[in-house]
Amino acid sequence: MKDLKRLIKEKEYAKIKKVLSNMQEADIAEIFEELDNDSLIKVFRLLSKDNAAEVFSFLEIEKQQIIINSLSTKEAASIIDNMYADDAADLIDEMPANVVKKLLAKTTDETRRDINFLLKYPDDSAGSLMTVEFIEIKDNNRVKDAINTVRSQAKNTEHIHILYVVDHRRKLVGSVSLHDLLINDENLLVTDIMDKAEHFITTLTDQEEVANDFKKYDVTSLPVVDLENRLVGIITVDDIMDIVEEETTEDIEKMAAITPNDKPYMKTGVFETWKKRIPWLLILMISAAFTGKIIQSYENALASYVILTSFIPMFMDTGGNAGGQASVTIIRALSLHEIDFKDIFKIMWKEMRVAILVGITLAIANFFKLMIFDQVTVPIALVVCLTLIVTIFFAKLVGCTLPLFAKKMGFDPAVMASPFITTIVDALSLIIYFQIATHLLNI
């Protein structure tokens, strides 16, 4: 790769073309992502017609748009004709309407039909993710007929390892592997060796549910059917890898109180980044104002025992961390479908026991620290330690139940993660702290 970058810098185009012919398409695309726009356009034109579409499909959408805009309408349409329909639809969906109109006018009727078919489905649905390039065989075919179908269609098909069997109304009835076709008698009916269709998804299934089905059934592809059970496409495991990355990134951003963003970090402008981050920060800042009000209402207690002020950050941090631990664990379990709302009492019972163990452990450690290093009185130490136990107890309860209630009400549980829970727990920890201090110290 370093040699290729050097050749590009030195504009040795004949040598570049030779090097590219011996490289994998994914590796070429990785280098292209690092090139400036001018070099990208020049080097892309050195690719053979067969490799150009394949390399193009590996590029980020921004690079694809740069290349498309640099080509003539006829050249761009040729690239799109040689892409798989699902990749082409993703590109078209991001292009300006006037450009799309020109491109589709130059593509083949088949490409245009496939792209328009995919674009009609909602974003993040199985229909928008699926490819229409697959091999289907009729249930009354013999094995030899099915093999001939594979031979005639394999060149233009993304996935040939599994073939899908349909009846005369194109309703999905089963699937058969290429391996089984090759090892069985060619005069057998396909229905004699196929597996019945047990695992499939509909065009409107959410992409996160699709990813869960791939993991659950441990498959490399799944058929997609319409509401009448007619086979309309397939989703392959390479598409699922993109979904998993997208959904994970979205959850992480929500857990950090950031509005999800589908652009890479370095390609997101400062103003756009500000817009993604500021809404939740404003909400959390306003909600944190309640914390200040709580402290103001206990000014007399703080005036009597100024030392109490120094422990406030510890309670807020420990409570927030304890609640965050519980919430992240529950959100993860919800996303993996390990738990559901009906398990709420079992979850609460478990987290309460964990909270007591954690609270007591931290309280004992903190008691010795208070007596030896801080040299406070025993009553103050008891107030601090007892507050730790109670704060952690309630923090764990809040952390484990809020995501469950969010899921039950139709919200994303990730929204109820660390920042939001920390704000709630901060207020709770202060109320608990001052109530315990008021009663034990007779303030």
Secondary structure, 3 states (H helix, E strand, C coil): CHHHHHHHHHCCHHHHHHHHCCCCHHHHHHHHCCCCHHHHHHHHCCCCHHHHHHHHHHCCHHHHHHHHHHCCHHHHHHHHHCCCHHHHHHHHHHCCHHHHHHHHHHCCHHHHHHHHHHHCCCCCEHHHHCECCEEEEECCCEHHHHHHHHHHHHHHCCEEEEEEEECCCCEEEEEEEHHHHHHCCCCCEHHHHCEECCCCEECCCEHHHHHHHHHHHCCCEEEEECCCCEEEEEEEHHHHHHHHHHHHHHHHHHHCCCCCCCCCHHHCCHHHHHHHHHHHHHHHHHHHHHHHHHHHHCHHHHHHCHHHHHHHHHHHHHHHHHHHHHHHHHHHHHHCCCCCHHHHHHHHHHHHHHHHHHHHHHHHHHHHHHHHHHCCCHHHHHHHHHHHHHHHHHHHHHHHHHHHHHHHCCCCHHHHCHHHHHHHHHHHHHHHHHHHHHHHCCC
